[in-house]
Amino acid sequence: MTAETFRAIIVALASFWTFILILLLVMMFILYRRMSAMRATIEKAVAETKEAAKPIMQIAAIIDVVKSGIDLVGRISNVRKGGE
């Protein structure tokens, strides 16, 4: 193998790997832009879901308070009857 052949192989491999690296960087940039758009859409959907869930959570809290009140009244009536 002569020096010229060796240099040609080195130049060819360096060109090939440079092309692969540039291609990889371009693909990563395109993927990053798509993921950013999807992330923005997901954040918007989550914010809308939180707004929609607020009234449901308030209703659930009211039901929980009423249930606790009923349990408390039941325990008080058991104590008055001579139970626990």
Beta strands, then each sheet from edge to edge (+ up, - down):
end
